């Protein structure tokens, strides 16, 4: 034990060598960046209407009704476009290893 002041003691920091850094390692950070880049490339390859709808729904959290009002589409068209966009993403990304 180390004295840290009058009448106080503290353990030596070396006693805590077993505590691991819980942060991401450089290889994990690089892999995450590569995965994000791939997802963004696939998203950007979507037709503009699908890209807009998936962004409004999955990123900004708008309801189907709100998206329909914003885009001038019917709610059914919004749902179809969203389904197709998600399906295309799934199809393109399923062959990649994460």
Backbone atoms as SQL, in Angstrom:
CREATE TABLE atoms (id INTEGER PRIMARY KEY, chain TEXT, resi INTEGER, resn TEXT, atom TEXT, x REAL, y REAL, z REAL);
INSERT INTO atoms VALUES
  (1, 'A', 1, 'UNK', 'N', 0.830, -1.194, 0.000),
  (2, 'A', 1, 'UNK', 'CA', 0.000, 0.000, 0.000),
  (3, 'A', 1, 'UNK', 'C', 0.866, 1.245, 0.000),
  (4, 'A', 2, 'UNK', 'N', 0.338, 2.253, -0.660),
  (5, 'A', 2, 'UNK', 'CA', 1.027, 3.523, -0.768),
  (6, 'A', 2, 'UNK', 'C', 0.268, 4.535, 0.071),
  (7, 'A', 3, 'UNK', 'N', 0.969, 5.360, 0.742),
  (8, 'A', 3, 'UNK', 'CA', 0.331, 6.452, 1.492),
  (9, 'A', 3, 'UNK', 'C', -0.023, 7.564, 0.520),
  (10, 'A', 4, 'UNK', 'N', -1.258, 8.009, 0.561),
  (11, 'A', 4, 'UNK', 'CA', -1.670, 9.067, -0.363),
  (12, 'A', 4, 'UNK', 'C', -1.901, 10.387, 0.363),
  (13, 'A', 5, 'UNK', 'N', -1.624, 10.425, 1.590),
  (14, 'A', 5, 'UNK', 'CA', -1.790, 11.654, 2.347),
  (15, 'A', 5, 'UNK', 'C', -1.722, 11.313, 3.819),
  (16, 'A', 6, 'UNK', 'N', -1.844, 12.288, 4.685),
  (17, 'A', 6, 'UNK', 'CA', -1.760, 12.016, 6.122),
  (18, 'A', 6, 'UNK', 'C', -2.845, 11.041, 6.573),
  (19, 'A', 7, 'UNK', 'N', -2.406, 9.877, 7.024),
  (20, 'A', 7, 'UNK', 'CA', -3.324, 8.886, 7.557),
  (21, 'A', 7, 'UNK', 'C', -4.114, 8.126, 6.508),
  (22, 'A', 8, 'UNK', 'N', -3.891, 8.380, 5.225),
  (23, 'A', 8, 'UNK', 'CA', -4.636, 7.720, 4.156),
  (24, 'A', 8, 'UNK', 'C', -3.718, 6.756, 3.428),
  (25, 'A', 9, 'UNK', 'N', -4.295, 5.707, 2.882),
  (26, 'A', 9, 'UNK', 'CA', -3.497, 4.784, 2.092),
  (27, 'A', 9, 'UNK', 'C', -4.292, 4.387, 0.854),
  (28, 'A', 10, 'UNK', 'N', -3.560, 4.047, -0.175),
  (29, 'A', 10, 'UNK', 'CA', -4.187, 3.615, -1.424),
  (30, 'A', 10, 'UNK', 'C', -3.396, 2.445, -1.962),
  (31, 'A', 11, 'UNK', 'N', -4.059, 1.571, -2.683),
  (32, 'A', 11, 'UNK', 'CA', -3.352, 0.443, -3.274),
  (33, 'A', 11, 'UNK', 'C', -2.527, 0.913, -4.451),
  (34, 'A', 12, 'UNK', 'N', -1.435, 0.221, -4.674),
  (35, 'A', 12, 'UNK', 'CA', -0.591, 0.490, -5.843),
  (36, 'A', 12, 'UNK', 'C', -1.404, 0.159, -7.091),
  (37, 'A', 13, 'UNK', 'N', -1.318, 1.005, -8.095),
  (38, 'A', 13, 'UNK', 'CA', -2.075, 0.804, -9.331),
  (39, 'A', 13, 'UNK', 'C', -1.716, -0.509, -10.013),
  (40, 'A', 14, 'UNK', 'N', -0.525, -1.002, -9.792),
  (41, 'A', 14, 'UNK', 'CA', -0.129, -2.263, -10.413),
  (42, 'A', 14, 'UNK', 'C', -0.974, -3.430, -9.905),
  (43, 'A', 15, 'UNK', 'N', -1.681, -3.231, -8.782),
  (44, 'A', 15, 'UNK', 'CA', -2.581, -4.272, -8.287),
  (45, 'A', 15, 'UNK', 'C', -3.781, -4.458, -9.209),
  (46, 'A', 16, 'UNK', 'N', -3.988, -3.535, -10.121),
  (47, 'A', 16, 'UNK', 'CA', -5.145, -3.579, -11.010),
  (48, 'A', 16, 'UNK', 'C', -4.764, -3.963, -12.438),
  (49, 'A', 17, 'UNK', 'N', -3.640, -4.640, -12.597),
  (50, 'A', 17, 'UNK', 'CA', -3.183, -5.016, -13.936),
  (51, 'A', 17, 'UNK', 'C', -4.176, -5.916, -14.666),
  (52, 'A', 18, 'UNK', 'N', -5.057, -6.573, -13.936),
  (53, 'A', 18, 'UNK', 'CA', -6.018, -7.491, -14.547),
  (54, 'A', 18, 'UNK', 'C', -7.184, -6.765, -15.208),
  (55, 'A', 19, 'UNK', 'N', -7.344, -5.484, -14.939),
  (56, 'A', 19, 'UNK', 'CA', -8.429, -4.737, -15.548),
  (57, 'A', 19, 'UNK', 'C', -8.071, -4.456, -16.999),
  (58, 'A', 20, 'UNK', 'N', -8.873, -4.959, -17.889),
  (59, 'A', 20, 'UNK', 'CA', -8.606, -4.794, -19.318),
  (60, 'A', 20, 'UNK', 'C', -9.265, -3.518, -19.831),
  (61, 'A', 21, 'UNK', 'N', -8.648, -2.931, -20.804),
  (62, 'A', 21, 'UNK', 'CA', -9.250, -1.795, -21.487),
  (63, 'A', 21, 'UNK', 'C', -10.443, -2.318, -22.270),
  (64, 'A', 22, 'UNK', 'N', -11.612, -1.784, -22.019),
  (65, 'A', 22, 'UNK', 'CA', -12.835, -2.263, -22.661),
  (66, 'A', 22, 'UNK', 'C', -13.085, -1.576, -24.008),
  (67, 'A', 23, 'UNK', 'N', -12.194, -0.705, -24.424),
  (68, 'A', 23, 'UNK', 'CA', -12.359, -0.001, -25.687),
  (69, 'A', 23, 'UNK', 'C', -12.102, -0.927, -26.861),
  (70, 'A', 24, 'UNK', 'N', -12.583, -0.515, -28.009),
  (71, 'A', 24, 'UNK', 'CA', -12.398, -1.301, -29.228),
  (72, 'A', 24, 'UNK', 'C', -10.927, -1.289, -29.636),
  (73, 'A', 25, 'UNK', 'N', -10.478, -2.409, -30.128),
  (74, 'A', 25, 'UNK', 'CA', -9.107, -2.525, -30.594),
  (75, 'A', 25, 'UNK', 'C', -9.010, -1.933, -32.000),
  (76, 'A', 26, 'UNK', 'N', -7.813, -1.578, -32.440),
  (77, 'A', 26, 'UNK', 'CA', -7.669, -0.991, -33.781),
  (78, 'A', 26, 'UNK', 'C', -8.234, -1.870, -34.898),
  (79, 'A', 27, 'UNK', 'N', -8.074, -3.188, -34.780),
  (80, 'A', 27, 'UNK', 'CA', -8.610, -4.057, -35.831),
  (81, 'A', 27, 'UNK', 'C', -10.133, -4.055, -35.840),
  (82, 'A', 28, 'UNK', 'N', -10.752, -3.959, -34.683),
  (83, 'A', 28, 'UNK', 'CA', -12.215, -3.898, -34.609),
  (84, 'A', 28, 'UNK', 'C', -12.708, -2.568, -35.174),
  (85, 'A', 29, 'UNK', 'N', -12.012, -1.499, -34.853),
  (86, 'A', 29, 'UNK', 'CA', -12.385, -0.177, -35.372),
  (87, 'A', 29, 'UNK', 'C', -12.289, -0.171, -36.898),
  (88, 'A', 30, 'UNK', 'N', -11.203, -0.734, -37.429),
  (89, 'A', 30, 'UNK', 'CA', -11.019, -0.797, -38.885),
  (90, 'A', 30, 'UNK', 'C', -12.108, -1.632, -39.538),
  (91, 'A', 31, 'UNK', 'N', -12.419, -2.765, -38.944),
  (92, 'A', 31, 'UNK', 'CA', -13.471, -3.635, -39.490),
  (93, 'A', 31, 'UNK', 'C', -14.823, -2.929, -39.473),
  (94, 'A', 32, 'UNK', 'N', -15.125, -2.237, -38.385),
  (95, 'A', 32, 'UNK', 'CA', -16.385, -1.494, -38.301),
  (96, 'A', 32, 'UNK', 'C', -16.469, -0.417, -39.376),
  (97, 'A', 33, 'UNK', 'N', -15.358, 0.273, -39.605),
  (98, 'A', 33, 'UNK', 'CA', -15.339, 1.321, -40.641),
  (99, 'A', 33, 'UNK', 'C', -15.565, 0.722, -42.022),
  (100, 'A', 34, 'UNK', 'N', -14.927, -0.419, -42.286),
  (101, 'A', 34, 'UNK', 'CA', -15.094, -1.081, -43.579),
  (102, 'A', 34, 'UNK', 'C', -16.534, -1.548, -43.774),
  (103, 'A', 35, 'UNK', 'N', -17.135, -2.085, -42.710),
  (104, 'A', 35, 'UNK', 'CA', -18.532, -2.526, -42.792),
  (105, 'A', 35, 'UNK', 'C', -19.464, -1.346, -43.040),
  (106, 'A', 36, 'UNK', 'N', -19.220, -0.239, -42.351),
  (107, 'A', 36, 'UNK', 'CA', -20.041, 0.951, -42.547),
  (108, 'A', 36, 'UNK', 'C', -19.892, 1.463, -43.972),
  (109, 'A', 37, 'UNK', 'N', -18.677, 1.463, -44.482),
  (110, 'A', 37, 'UNK', 'CA', -18.437, 1.905, -45.858),
  (111, 'A', 37, 'UNK', 'C', -19.218, 1.036, -46.844),
  (112, 'A', 38, 'UNK', 'N', -19.207, -0.276, -46.631),
  (113, 'A', 38, 'UNK', 'CA', -19.934, -1.193, -47.497),
  (114, 'A', 38, 'UNK', 'C', -21.438, -0.928, -47.442),
  (115, 'A', 39, 'UNK', 'N', -21.979, -0.767, -46.252),
  (116, 'A', 39, 'UNK', 'CA', -23.410, -0.499, -46.103),
  (117, 'A', 39, 'UNK', 'C', -23.775, 0.813, -46.797),
  (118, 'A', 40, 'UNK', 'N', -22.943, 1.827, -46.631),
  (119, 'A', 40, 'UNK', 'CA', -23.212, 3.112, -47.275),
  (120, 'A', 40, 'UNK', 'C', -23.164, 3.000, -48.795),
  (121, 'A', 41, 'UNK', 'N', -22.241, 2.204, -49.322),
  (122, 'A', 41, 'UNK', 'CA', -22.171, 2.005, -50.774),
  (123, 'A', 41, 'UNK', 'C', -23.444, 1.335, -51.292),
  (124, 'A', 42, 'UNK', 'N', -23.919, 0.332, -50.569),
  (125, 'A', 42, 'UNK', 'CA', -25.138, -0.368, -50.981),
  (126, 'A', 42, 'UNK', 'C', -26.346, 0.582, -50.864),
  (127, 'A', 43, 'UNK', 'N', -26.409, 1.336, -49.781),
  (128, 'A', 43, 'UNK', 'CA', -27.500, 2.300, -49.618),
  (129, 'A', 43, 'UNK', 'C', -27.499, 3.334, -50.739),
  (130, 'A', 44, 'UNK', 'N', -26.331, 3.842, -51.066),
  (131, 'A', 44, 'UNK', 'CA', -26.243, 4.865, -52.107),
  (132, 'A', 44, 'UNK', 'C', -26.569, 4.329, -53.497),
  (133, 'A', 45, 'UNK', 'N', -26.510, 3.014, -53.676),
  (134, 'A', 45, 'UNK', 'CA', -26.846, 2.409, -54.962),
  (135, 'A', 45, 'UNK', 'C', -28.348, 2.186, -55.125),
  (136, 'A', 46, 'UNK', 'N', -29.110, 2.385, -54.060),
  (137, 'A', 46, 'UNK', 'CA', -30.564, 2.231, -54.143),
  (138, 'A', 46, 'UNK', 'C', -31.155, 3.334, -55.013),
  (139, 'A', 47, 'UNK', 'N', -32.309, 3.036, -55.621),
  (140, 'A', 47, 'UNK', 'CA', -33.023, 4.109, -56.317),
  (141, 'A', 47, 'UNK', 'C', -33.327, 5.244, -55.329),
  (142, 'A', 48, 'UNK', 'N', -33.338, 6.460, -55.822),
  (143, 'A', 48, 'UNK', 'CA', -33.478, 7.642, -54.965),
  (144, 'A', 48, 'UNK', 'C', -34.713, 7.565, -54.057),
  (145, 'A', 49, 'UNK', 'N', -35.838, 7.115, -54.593),
  (146, 'A', 49, 'UNK', 'CA', -37.067, 7.054, -53.783),
  (147, 'A', 49, 'UNK', 'C', -36.923, 6.066, -52.629),
  (148, 'A', 50, 'UNK', 'N', -36.291, 4.922, -52.890),
  (149, 'A', 50, 'UNK', 'CA', -36.081, 3.930, -51.830),
  (150, 'A', 50, 'UNK', 'C', -35.097, 4.444, -50.789),
  (151, 'A', 51, 'UNK', 'N', -34.055, 5.100, -51.265),
  (152, 'A', 51, 'UNK', 'CA', -33.054, 5.656, -50.351),
  (153, 'A', 51, 'UNK', 'C', -33.696, 6.690, -49.421),
  (154, 'A', 52, 'UNK', 'N', -34.526, 7.543, -49.997),
  (155, 'A', 52, 'UNK', 'CA', -35.203, 8.578, -49.212),
  (156, 'A', 52, 'UNK', 'C', -36.131, 7.953, -48.171),
  (157, 'A', 53, 'UNK', 'N', -36.906, 6.964, -48.591),
  (158, 'A', 53, 'UNK', 'CA', -37.876, 6.348, -47.683),
  (159, 'A', 53, 'UNK', 'C', -37.181, 5.582, -46.566),
  (160, 'A', 54, 'UNK', 'N', -36.142, 4.831, -46.883),
  (161, 'A', 54, 'UNK', 'CA', -35.441, 4.083, -45.833),
  (162, 'A', 54, 'UNK', 'C', -34.776, 5.046, -44.851),
  (163, 'A', 55, 'UNK', 'N', -34.294, 6.172, -45.340),
  (164, 'A', 55, 'UNK', 'CA', -33.705, 7.171, -44.451),
  (165, 'A', 55, 'UNK', 'C', -34.769, 7.781, -43.534),
  (166, 'A', 56, 'UNK', 'N', -35.890, 8.170, -44.124),
  (167, 'A', 56, 'UNK', 'CA', -36.946, 8.785, -43.326),
  (168, 'A', 56, 'UNK', 'C', -37.486, 7.831, -42.256),
  (169, 'A', 57, 'UNK', 'N', -37.627, 6.571, -42.617),
  (170, 'A', 57, 'UNK', 'CA', -38.207, 5.599, -41.684),
  (171, 'A', 57, 'UNK', 'C', -37.178, 5.101, -40.659),
  (172, 'A', 58, 'UNK', 'N', -36.040, 4.610, -41.145),
  (173, 'A', 58, 'UNK', 'CA', -35.106, 3.919, -40.263),
  (174, 'A', 58, 'UNK', 'C', -34.089, 4.828, -39.579),
  (175, 'A', 59, 'UNK', 'N', -33.839, 5.978, -40.147),
  (176, 'A', 59, 'UNK', 'CA', -32.882, 6.892, -39.523),
  (177, 'A', 59, 'UNK', 'C', -33.616, 7.976, -38.733),
  (178, 'A', 60, 'UNK', 'N', -34.592, 8.602, -39.375),
  (179, 'A', 60, 'UNK', 'CA', -35.282, 9.716, -38.725),
  (180, 'A', 60, 'UNK', 'C', -36.518, 9.292, -37.939),
  (181, 'A', 61, 'UNK', 'N', -37.015, 8.082, -38.185),
  (182, 'A', 61, 'UNK', 'CA', -38.112, 7.550, -37.382),
  (183, 'A', 61, 'UNK', 'C', -39.505, 8.047, -37.723),
  (184, 'A', 62, 'UNK', 'N', -39.697, 8.543, -38.938),
  (185, 'A', 62, 'UNK', 'CA', -41.031, 8.983, -39.342),
  (186, 'A', 62, 'UNK', 'C', -41.970, 7.794, -39.477),
  (187, 'A', 63, 'UNK', 'N', -43.272, 8.051, -39.307),
  (188, 'A', 63, 'UNK', 'CA', -44.284, 7.020, -39.503),
  (189, 'A', 63, 'UNK', 'C', -44.554, 6.879, -40.997),
  (190, 'A', 64, 'UNK', 'N', -45.235, 5.800, -41.367),
  (191, 'A', 64, 'UNK', 'CA', -45.603, 5.605, -42.771),
  (192, 'A', 64, 'UNK', 'C', -46.458, 6.775, -43.264),
  (193, 'A', 65, 'UNK', 'N', -47.374, 7.196, -42.430),
  (194, 'A', 65, 'UNK', 'CA', -48.262, 8.302, -42.798),
  (195, 'A', 65, 'UNK', 'C', -47.467, 9.582, -43.036),
  (196, 'A', 66, 'UNK', 'N', -46.522, 9.880, -42.139),
  (197, 'A', 66, 'UNK', 'CA', -45.706, 11.082, -42.300),
  (198, 'A', 66, 'UNK', 'C', -44.854, 11.015, -43.568),
  (199, 'A', 67, 'UNK', 'N', -44.304, 9.849, -43.849),
  (200, 'A', 67, 'UNK', 'CA', -43.493, 9.681, -45.055),
  (201, 'A', 67, 'UNK', 'C', -44.358, 9.866, -46.296),
  (202, 'A', 68, 'UNK', 'N', -45.560, 9.327, -46.249),
  (203, 'A', 68, 'UNK', 'CA', -46.484, 9.486, -47.384),
  (204, 'A', 68, 'UNK', 'C', -46.777, 10.962, -47.628),
  (205, 'A', 69, 'UNK', 'N', -47.000, 11.700, -46.562),
  (206, 'A', 69, 'UNK', 'CA', -47.271, 13.132, -46.700),
  (207, 'A', 69, 'UNK', 'C', -46.047, 13.876, -47.242),
  (208, 'A', 70, 'UNK', 'N', -44.866, 13.512, -46.780),
  (209, 'A', 70, 'UNK', 'CA', -43.638, 14.178, -47.225),
  (210, 'A', 70, 'UNK', 'C', -43.290, 13.882, -48.681),
  (211, 'A', 71, 'UNK', 'N', -43.569, 12.650, -49.110),
  (212, 'A', 71, 'UNK', 'CA', -43.153, 12.225, -50.451),
  (213, 'A', 71, 'UNK', 'C', -44.258, 12.317, -51.496),
  (214, 'A', 72, 'UNK', 'N', -45.497, 12.445, -51.051),
  (215, 'A', 72, 'UNK', 'CA', -46.613, 12.486, -51.995),
  (216, 'A', 72, 'UNK', 'C', -47.043, 11.104, -52.455),
  (217, 'A', 73, 'UNK', 'N', -46.507, 10.066, -51.826),
  (218, 'A', 73, 'UNK', 'CA', -46.891, 8.688, -52.143),
  (219, 'A', 73, 'UNK', 'C', -47.991, 8.238, -51.200),
  (220, 'A', 74, 'UNK', 'N', -48.670, 7.159, -51.563),
  (221, 'A', 74, 'UNK', 'CA', -49.643, 6.572, -50.637),
  (222, 'A', 74, 'UNK', 'C', -48.875, 5.788, -49.569),
  (223, 'A', 75, 'UNK', 'N', -49.534, 5.510, -48.472),
  (224, 'A', 75, 'UNK', 'CA', -48.895, 4.716, -47.419),
  (225, 'A', 75, 'UNK', 'C', -48.506, 3.334, -47.943),
  (226, 'A', 76, 'UNK', 'N', -49.351, 2.762, -48.806),
  (227, 'A', 76, 'UNK', 'CA', -49.033, 1.456, -49.383),
  (228, 'A', 76, 'UNK', 'C', -47.775, 1.529, -50.245),
  (229, 'A', 77, 'UNK', 'N', -47.637, 2.595, -51.030),
  (230, 'A', 77, 'UNK', 'CA', -46.439, 2.759, -51.848),
  (231, 'A', 77, 'UNK', 'C', -45.187, 2.929, -50.974),
  (232, 'A', 78, 'UNK', 'N', -45.338, 3.641, -49.871),
  (233, 'A', 78, 'UNK', 'CA', -44.225, 3.815, -48.926),
  (234, 'A', 78, 'UNK', 'C', -43.804, 2.457, -48.383),
  (235, 'A', 79, 'UNK', 'N', -44.770, 1.657, -47.967),
  (236, 'A', 79, 'UNK', 'CA', -44.469, 0.334, -47.413),
  (237, 'A', 79, 'UNK', 'C', -43.796, -0.569, -48.445),
  (238, 'A', 80, 'UNK', 'N', -44.287, -0.536, -49.678),
  (239, 'A', 80, 'UNK', 'CA', -43.701, -1.352, -50.743),
  (240, 'A', 80, 'UNK', 'C', -42.266, -0.913, -51.019),
  (241, 'A', 81, 'UNK', 'N', -42.057, 0.401, -51.144),
  (242, 'A', 81, 'UNK', 'CA', -40.711, 0.909, -51.398),
  (243, 'A', 81, 'UNK', 'C', -39.754, 0.586, -50.252),
  (244, 'A', 82, 'UNK', 'N', -40.239, 0.693, -49.027),
  (245, 'A', 82, 'UNK', 'CA', -39.405, 0.374, -47.871),
  (246, 'A', 82, 'UNK', 'C', -39.056, -1.105, -47.861),
  (247, 'A', 83, 'UNK', 'N', -40.039, -1.955, -48.137),
  (248, 'A', 83, 'UNK', 'CA', -39.789, -3.393, -48.191),
  (249, 'A', 83, 'UNK', 'C', -38.743, -3.711, -49.257),
  (250, 'A', 84, 'UNK', 'N', -38.900, -3.136, -50.429),
  (251, 'A', 84, 'UNK', 'CA', -37.965, -3.400, -51.528),
  (252, 'A', 84, 'UNK', 'C', -36.558, -2.900, -51.204),
  (253, 'A', 85, 'UNK', 'N', -36.469, -1.748, -50.574),
  (254, 'A', 85, 'UNK', 'CA', -35.167, -1.202, -50.199),
  (255, 'A', 85, 'UNK', 'C', -34.478, -2.111, -49.187),
  (256, 'A', 86, 'UNK', 'N', -35.222, -2.525, -48.166),
  (257, 'A', 86, 'UNK', 'CA', -34.639, -3.418, -47.152),
  (258, 'A', 86, 'UNK', 'C', -34.252, -4.763, -47.760),
  (259, 'A', 87, 'UNK', 'N', -35.082, -5.261, -48.669),
  (260, 'A', 87, 'UNK', 'CA', -34.795, -6.546, -49.316),
  (261, 'A', 87, 'UNK', 'C', -33.516, -6.448, -50.150),
  (262, 'A', 88, 'UNK', 'N', -33.387, -5.354, -50.883),
  (263, 'A', 88, 'UNK', 'CA', -32.197, -5.152, -51.708),
  (264, 'A', 88, 'UNK', 'C', -30.942, -5.070, -50.826),
  (265, 'A', 89, 'UNK', 'N', -31.040, -4.349, -49.719),
  (266, 'A', 89, 'UNK', 'CA', -29.917, -4.267, -48.780),
  (267, 'A', 89, 'UNK', 'C', -29.546, -5.653, -48.259),
  (268, 'A', 90, 'UNK', 'N', -30.558, -6.383, -47.850),
  (269, 'A', 90, 'UNK', 'CA', -30.336, -7.727, -47.325),
  (270, 'A', 90, 'UNK', 'C', -29.668, -8.617, -48.368),
  (271, 'A', 91, 'UNK', 'N', -30.165, -8.586, -49.591),
  (272, 'A', 91, 'UNK', 'CA', -29.607, -9.425, -50.664),
  (273, 'A', 91, 'UNK', 'C', -28.158, -9.066, -50.954),
  (274, 'A', 92, 'UNK', 'N', -27.850, -7.774, -50.987),
  (275, 'A', 92, 'UNK', 'CA', -26.496, -7.337, -51.311),
  (276, 'A', 92, 'UNK', 'C', -25.509, -7.618, -50.175),
  (277, 'A', 93, 'UNK', 'N', -25.994, -7.530, -48.943),
  (278, 'A', 93, 'UNK', 'CA', -25.094, -7.653, -47.805),
  (279, 'A', 93, 'UNK', 'C', -24.955, -9.084, -47.270),
  (280, 'A', 94, 'UNK', 'N', -25.849, -9.972, -47.642),
  (281, 'A', 94, 'UNK', 'CA', -25.817, -11.317, -47.074),
  (282, 'A', 94, 'UNK', 'C', -24.579, -12.110, -47.464),
  (283, 'A', 95, 'UNK', 'N', -23.947, -11.762, -48.566),
  (284, 'A', 95, 'UNK', 'CA', -22.772, -12.484, -49.022),
  (285, 'A', 95, 'UNK', 'C', -21.469, -11.976, -48.414),
  (286, 'A', 96, 'UNK', 'N', -21.552, -10.894, -47.645),
  (287, 'A', 96, 'UNK', 'CA', -20.361, -10.331, -47.031),
  (288, 'A', 96, 'UNK', 'C', -20.189, -10.844, -45.619),
  (289, 'A', 97, 'UNK', 'N', -18.967, -11.102, -45.264),
  (290, 'A', 97, 'UNK', 'CA', -18.634, -11.573, -43.912),
  (291, 'A', 97, 'UNK', 'C', -18.368, -10.380, -43.028),
  (292, 'A', 98, 'UNK', 'N', -18.954, -10.367, -41.860),
  (293, 'A', 98, 'UNK', 'CA', -18.766, -9.253, -40.920),
  (294, 'A', 98, 'UNK', 'C', -17.802, -9.627, -39.841);
